Amino acid sequence: MVTDRVIATVVLVAVTASFPCFLYGAWYIIETEPVTWSVLMHHLKFVVTGLVLTTVPMLVWMAPRLLDQFGSFAMVHAFLGAQAYALLAFGFTGIVRIFSAKRRHDLYNDYDEDVLLDEIGGERMSHWRSRLRIGVFGYVIFWMLAYGAGLARYVLRYDVLEFIGV
């Protein structure tokens, strides 16, 4: 039988592995010009992998156990994680508008450096770009806070310091 500590360790490793995916995906999209369809797909491979490594353990293992731990540090962890996903959804509203404007003008396949995103997206494009930035940065900040809370819970709940002899 697999113990709770083993499952928690696997979850911790999966969620920890998601962060380098997020970092590389962000670095790649920021550093690569122009953002063509292949650049976007390469970026999304890493971001989606990071989201899967974080979201699947949360939905399959963390969320079902939350009410059993009501009143503990688990609520702080859950609150911070919920804020991260709320900001991701907020940013997604901007991503959809930016993607559709670039797609409508075929800028993923036929990039034209003279065409500005604010011009093709209308007067609200700067708003959508701001939503994207706020959502992404907010997600990362709350993800790191939730990760820290989860790591602290792991160390306290599974007596890691005692286990390693500290």
N, C-alpha and C positions, 0 to 999 in steps of 0.2 A: 504494500500500500504506500502511495506517495504521501509524504507528510506535508503539512501546511508550510513548513519552513522551506522545503524543496520547491514547491510551487511559487512561494513568495520570492525565492531567489531567481527562478526562471523569469518571473515577471520583472523583477528588478533589472536583470540583464537585458531583457527585451526593451524596456523603456529607456535604459541607459544607452543602448545601441541606436535608439532613434535620434538622439541629439546630434551625432556626427552626420547623419543623413540630412537633418535640417540645416546644419551649418554649411555642408557642401552644396546643397541645393540653393541656398541663399547666396553663397559666394559665387557660384557658377552663373546665376541669372544676373547678378550685379556686375560681374566682370566681363561678361560676353556681350559684345556688340557686333552686329545687330541681333535682336532677339527674333530669330527665325523659328519656323515650326520645329525643326530638329533641336534647336537650343531649348525651346519651351518643353518639348517632350523629354529631353535629357534632365532638365530641371525637375519636372514633375515626377520622373522615376524615383528620384531621391526623396522628394517631399512626401509623396504618397507612401513610400516605404516607411519613412519616419512616422507618418500618421497611423499606418497599420500597426507598427511595432508599439505604438502608444495606445491606440484605441481598442484593439482586440483584447489585450489584457484587462483594460478598464471595463469593457462590456462583459467579458466572459468571467472574470475572476473578482475584480474589485467591486463593481456595482452590486452584484448579487449579495455580497457579504456586508455591505455598508450598514444596513439597519441592525445587524447583529452587533455592531460596534458603535451604536448610537451613543453620543455623549463623550466620545473619546476624541483624541487627536485626529481620528478619521474624518470628522466633520470639517475640520480646517483643511485637510488634504482634499476632500471632496469639493468644498467651496472654491478653493483655488483652481482646481481642475475644471470645474464648471465655468469659472470666469474665463479660463483659457479657451475653452470651446466656444463660449459666447463671443469672444473677440474674433475667433477664427471665422465664425458665421458672419459677423459684422464685416470683416475684411473680404469675405467671399462675395458680398454684394458688389464691392468695387471690382473684384476680379472679373465677374461676369460682364459688367459693362465695358471694361477695358478690352477684354477678349473679344466681345462682339463687335466693338468699333474697329479693332485691328483686323478681325476676320472679314468684316464687311468691305474693308478697303484692301483686302488681300495683302496686308503688310507682313504676314508670316511667311509667305512664299515669294513675294515680289517687294522686298524692302526698299523703301525710298527714304533716304536720310533727310530729304527736304520736307517731308510731310511730318508735321508735329502732331503728337497725340492729342493735344488740346484742341487743335483745329478739326480733327476728324470726329472727335467725340462730342462736340458741341460745348455749350457754355458750362455744363455740369461736369465735364471730364476732370477738372482739377478736384472737384468734390469726390468723385469716385476714386481718384488716385490717393487722396487723403484717407479715405475709408480703408483702402488697401493697406497703406502704410500703418495706420493706427491698428488695424486688425492683426497684421503680421507681427508688429513689434509688441503689441499687447499680448498676443498668444504666446510669444516666446518668453516674455517677462513672467506671465502667470504660469506657464509651463515650468519654468525654472523654480518658481516658488512652490508649486505643487510637487515637483520632483524633490526639492529639499525637504518638504514636509513628509513626503512618502519615504524618503531615505531615513529620516529621523524616526519615523514610525517603525520601519524595518529594524533599525538598530535597537530600539527600545523593546519592541515586541519579541524579537527573537534572540535577545541577550547576546548580540554579536560581540560586544566587548568581552564578556565572560567567555564566549566560545573561542576567541582568539587569544585569550589569556591576559587581557589587560585588566 
